[in-house]
């Protein structure tokens, strides 16, 4: 695997242990060694751009956020795909039909129009505090890249009913991210590969959620964490150890990447 030039990493459940809320020393060591060998490191997450954590001892080269709707390096924006105003309006109406508050995400803020336990817990997974925005209507005047809300699987289709360009991205069983249909981790990765002039075969990715399925389809090697969703494991090229067991470190060591 000495041909690998870029590696994509989901955050929660992949880099960050969901129980300790921390990234292990072995994982940081792995990232540092990959970078020292010239491998480009990229975050690939459903989180907002401002909710991407800083990891002491390592700096990433590129960031795929909002499940691919907003991708950037430390110098420039690579790819930006916001919703249309009409689709935002329809999604909010669909959410209201099932009595669910939503949180909309712009490039620089999150704004919620209400609180329920599922949405609150979804925020806490990313170590964020959910608060109702007094100026929620003003946030809708900005470009919206993602809409988050609590729901169950049988409600997914109804949330995007009537929209022209929206789909559901799933990383947790009690909430969803709704993103533009022409977005997603797969399309975001394609834009990043084009930017760095790297082929699919020269890339790999680590992930654990259903929203990583598109990511695995877009890279040459998709590695599912041992704690990954079963649907992701079925499409993965390889399954490594769990996040808690330093799966990324052991995979990279066993495959001579570090």
Backbone torsions as a table, in degrees:
resi	resn	phi	psi	omega
1	UNK	NA	25.3	-179.7
2	UNK	-70.8	-6.2	179.9
3	UNK	-85.5	-5.3	-177.2
4	UNK	-68.2	126.3	-179.2
5	UNK	-112.4	-17.3	-178.9
6	UNK	-147.4	143.2	179.8
7	UNK	-131.6	132.7	179.9
8	UNK	-107.0	138.5	-176.5
9	UNK	-132.1	122.9	166.6
10	UNK	-67.6	163.3	-178.8
11	UNK	-97.6	-72.2	-171.5
12	UNK	-71.6	120.5	-178.2
13	UNK	86.0	-4.6	179.7
14	UNK	-119.5	-68.7	173.2
15	UNK	-81.4	-42.1	-175.3
16	UNK	-102.3	124.7	176.7
17	UNK	-66.2	120.3	-177.1
18	UNK	-64.7	-19.4	179.9
19	UNK	-84.9	-44.8	-178.6
20	UNK	-90.5	-16.4	-176.5
21	UNK	63.0	24.9	-178.1
22	UNK	-129.9	159.6	171.9
23	UNK	-99.0	136.5	-173.4
24	UNK	-76.8	160.9	177.8
25	UNK	-62.9	-36.3	179.3
26	UNK	-65.3	-36.7	178.9
27	UNK	-68.4	-43.7	176.7
28	UNK	-60.2	-43.1	178.0
29	UNK	-59.1	-41.7	179.4
30	UNK	-62.8	-46.1	179.7
31	UNK	-61.2	-41.9	179.7
32	UNK	-63.4	-41.6	-179.6
33	UNK	-69.9	-37.5	176.3
34	UNK	-61.6	-44.6	-178.8
35	UNK	-65.9	-36.6	179.4
36	UNK	-66.0	-21.8	177.6
37	UNK	-92.0	4.5	176.2
38	UNK	90.3	8.4	178.2
39	UNK	-76.7	129.5	176.9
40	UNK	-75.8	131.1	-177.3
41	UNK	-106.2	128.8	-177.1
42	UNK	-132.1	130.1	171.1
43	UNK	-77.0	138.0	176.3
44	UNK	-134.1	101.2	-168.9
45	UNK	-139.4	159.6	170.9
46	UNK	-84.3	-8.7	-179.7
47	UNK	-66.2	161.1	173.5
48	UNK	-73.4	162.8	-179.2
49	UNK	-59.7	-38.9	-177.1
50	UNK	-81.7	-7.5	179.7
51	UNK	-100.5	6.5	175.9
52	UNK	-75.3	121.9	-176.9
53	UNK	-73.1	155.6	172.8
54	UNK	-92.6	131.0	178.9
55	UNK	-105.3	117.3	-177.3
56	UNK	-60.6	128.1	177.2
57	UNK	97.7	-3.1	-179.8
58	UNK	-149.3	141.1	174.8
59	UNK	-123.4	128.5	179.9
60	UNK	-80.1	156.4	-177.2
61	UNK	-91.7	-27.6	-178.5
62	UNK	-150.5	159.3	-175.4
63	UNK	-136.1	125.7	173.2
64	UNK	-108.3	110.7	-175.5
65	UNK	-120.4	172.3	-176.7
66	UNK	51.9	38.3	-178.4
67	UNK	57.2	30.6	176.2
68	UNK	104.3	-4.2	-178.3
69	UNK	-75.3	-20.0	-177.1
70	UNK	-144.3	109.7	-175.7
71	UNK	-122.4	139.3	-175.6
72	UNK	-156.8	160.4	169.4
73	UNK	-104.5	-173.6	177.5
74	UNK	-73.8	-8.7	-178.0
75	UNK	-110.3	-32.1	-172.7
76	UNK	-156.0	161.0	173.8
77	UNK	-81.9	129.4	-179.4
78	UNK	-93.4	-38.8	-171.4
79	UNK	-152.6	132.7	-178.5
80	UNK	-141.0	119.3	-178.2
81	UNK	-133.5	88.3	177.9
82	UNK	-84.0	166.9	173.2
83	UNK	-71.7	158.7	165.3
84	UNK	-76.9	155.3	178.7
85	UNK	-60.3	-37.5	-178.1
86	UNK	-66.2	-38.7	179.3
87	UNK	-69.0	-37.5	176.2
88	UNK	-59.6	-45.4	-179.2
89	UNK	-61.1	-43.3	-178.7
90	UNK	-66.8	-42.3	-179.5
91	UNK	-63.0	-42.1	178.4
92	UNK	-63.9	-38.1	176.5
93	UNK	-65.4	-41.3	178.8
94	UNK	-64.6	-37.7	178.1
95	UNK	-67.3	-38.1	-179.8
96	UNK	-65.2	-32.1	-180.0
97	UNK	-62.7	-29.6	179.3
98	UNK	-105.4	16.6	175.4
99	UNK	58.1	44.7	179.1
100	UNK	-116.3	130.1	171.1
101	UNK	-72.0	158.8	179.7
102	UNK	-128.5	161.4	171.3
103	UNK	-124.8	122.1	177.8
104	UNK	-98.1	145.1	-177.5
105	UNK	-118.7	121.3	172.5
106	UNK	-102.6	-175.9	-177.4
107	UNK	-62.9	-26.5	-174.9
108	UNK	-131.6	11.7	178.0
109	UNK	-160.4	161.7	170.2
110	UNK	-115.4	138.6	179.6
111	UNK	-139.2	124.9	-178.3
112	UNK	-111.6	146.7	177.9
113	UNK	-101.2	7.5	179.0
114	UNK	176.0	179.7	-177.1
115	UNK	-136.5	133.3	163.9
116	UNK	-135.8	171.5	-171.9
117	UNK	-64.8	-39.1	-179.5
118	UNK	-63.5	-45.3	-180.0
119	UNK	-67.3	-38.6	177.3
120	UNK	-60.9	-45.7	-179.5
121	UNK	-67.0	-33.5	178.0
122	UNK	-64.4	-41.2	175.1
123	UNK	-60.3	-44.9	-175.7
124	UNK	-64.0	-27.8	175.9
125	UNK	-59.2	-31.1	178.2
126	UNK	-99.6	13.4	179.4
127	UNK	58.4	42.5	177.2
128	UNK	-116.1	154.6	177.8
129	UNK	-104.5	127.0	-178.7
130	UNK	-86.6	125.5	176.0
131	UNK	-136.5	148.6	176.8
132	UNK	-75.8	132.6	-179.7
133	UNK	-87.0	122.7	178.4
134	UNK	-64.0	-28.0	-178.2
135	UNK	-107.9	37.3	-177.2
136	UNK	-53.2	-43.5	-178.6
137	UNK	-61.8	-32.0	178.3
138	UNK	-67.5	-33.8	-179.6
139	UNK	-64.3	-26.4	-179.1
140	UNK	-74.2	-11.3	176.8
141	UNK	-82.1	-13.5	177.2
142	UNK	-90.7	171.1	175.3
143	UNK	-70.8	125.1	179.4
144	UNK	-102.9	126.6	-176.9
145	UNK	-103.6	-21.1	-175.9
146	UNK	-159.3	146.7	176.1
147	UNK	-127.2	128.6	-176.3
148	UNK	-115.9	141.7	175.5
149	UNK	-162.1	156.5	175.8
150	UNK	-78.3	142.8	178.6
151	UNK	-172.4	-178.6	176.0
152	UNK	-123.2	165.1	-171.3
153	UNK	-55.4	-39.5	-177.3
154	UNK	-68.1	-10.9	180.0
155	UNK	-98.0	-7.5	-173.6
156	UNK	-57.7	-50.5	-175.3
157	UNK	-61.3	-38.6	-178.1
158	UNK	-66.7	-25.0	-178.1
159	UNK	-68.9	-28.2	-179.6
160	UNK	-108.6	7.2	179.7
161	UNK	-62.3	129.9	178.7
162	UNK	89.1	-6.5	179.0
163	UNK	-82.8	159.3	177.7
164	UNK	-94.3	-29.4	-173.5
165	UNK	-151.7	69.2	180.0
166	UNK	-147.2	147.0	176.9
167	UNK	-147.9	164.9	-178.7
168	UNK	-97.1	133.5	172.9
169	UNK	-114.0	129.7	-171.7
170	UNK	-114.5	122.4	172.7
171	UNK	-125.9	-5.9	-176.6
172	UNK	-150.9	152.0	-173.6
173	UNK	-85.2	-3.6	-178.7
174	UNK	-115.7	3.0	-179.9
175	UNK	-159.2	165.3	179.6
176	UNK	-138.1	161.0	166.3
177	UNK	-107.2	129.4	172.9
178	UNK	-103.6	128.2	-174.9
179	UNK	-132.5	164.2	174.9
180	UNK	-57.8	139.6	-175.5
181	UNK	-64.9	-26.6	178.3
182	UNK	-90.1	15.4	176.1
183	UNK	-110.8	-157.8	-177.7
184	UNK	118.2	161.5	-178.2
185	UNK	-61.6	-32.1	180.0
186	UNK	-64.8	-49.6	-179.6
187	UNK	-67.8	-35.0	176.5
188	UNK	-62.8	-41.8	178.4
189	UNK	-63.7	-40.5	178.1
190	UNK	-59.1	-41.2	178.5
191	UNK	-65.2	-40.0	-179.9
192	UNK	-69.3	-40.9	176.9
193	UNK	-60.8	-41.6	178.4
194	UNK	-63.4	-41.1	-178.5
195	UNK	-61.4	-43.7	-178.6
196	UNK	-89.6	0.9	-179.6
197	UNK	57.2	50.0	-179.5
198	UNK	-119.5	140.9	-179.6
199	UNK	-84.2	161.6	177.0
200	UNK	-56.2	-41.5	-177.0
201	UNK	-65.7	-17.9	-179.0
202	UNK	-95.8	13.8	-176.2
203	UNK	-125.0	153.7	172.4
204	UNK	-141.8	164.7	-178.4
205	UNK	-147.9	145.6	174.5
206	UNK	-114.8	134.7	178.8
207	UNK	-157.2	174.3	-178.6
208	UNK	-141.2	-9.9	-174.9
209	UNK	-111.4	167.3	178.5
210	UNK	-62.3	-29.1	178.2
211	UNK	-71.9	-0.7	176.1
212	UNK	-94.6	-2.8	-179.2
213	UNK	-60.3	-47.4	178.7
214	UNK	-61.8	-36.0	178.8
215	UNK	-61.9	-44.6	179.9
216	UNK	-64.1	-34.1	179.5
217	UNK	-70.8	-21.3	-175.8
218	UNK	-94.1	-11.7	-178.9
219	UNK	-111.6	168.6	179.7
220	UNK	-75.4	-29.0	-176.9
221	UNK	-140.1	116.0	178.1
222	UNK	-107.0	120.3	-176.6
223	UNK	-113.4	115.8	179.2
224	UNK	-88.3	136.6	175.1
225	UNK	-67.2	154.3	178.6
226	UNK	-60.8	-22.9	178.6
227	UNK	-94.9	13.1	-174.9
228	UNK	-72.8	162.0	174.5
229	UNK	-63.3	145.2	-177.2
230	UNK	-60.4	-36.2	179.7
231	UNK	-63.8	-34.0	178.1
232	UNK	-73.3	-40.8	179.3
233	UNK	-58.5	-33.3	-177.4
234	UNK	-68.3	-26.2	-179.4
235	UNK	-103.2	-3.8	-178.4
236	UNK	-72.8	149.6	173.1
237	UNK	-75.7	-32.7	-177.4
238	UNK	-148.4	152.1	172.2
239	UNK	-117.1	123.4	179.8
240	UNK	-99.5	-173.7	177.2
241	UNK	-68.6	169.4	-178.1
242	UNK	-69.2	167.6	175.8
243	UNK	-59.8	-42.7	-179.5
244	UNK	-64.5	-23.5	179.6
245	UNK	-98.2	15.8	-179.5
246	UNK	58.6	49.8	-178.1
247	UNK	-58.0	-39.1	-179.3
248	UNK	-64.0	-44.9	179.3
249	UNK	-59.2	-49.9	-176.0
250	UNK	-67.0	-36.5	178.8
251	UNK	-64.6	-48.2	-178.0
252	UNK	-63.9	-36.9	178.8
253	UNK	-68.5	-45.3	-178.1
254	UNK	-66.5	-24.5	-177.6
255	UNK	-107.9	19.5	172.7
256	UNK	58.2	32.7	176.3
257	UNK	-87.3	-21.2	176.8
258	UNK	-130.8	NA	NA
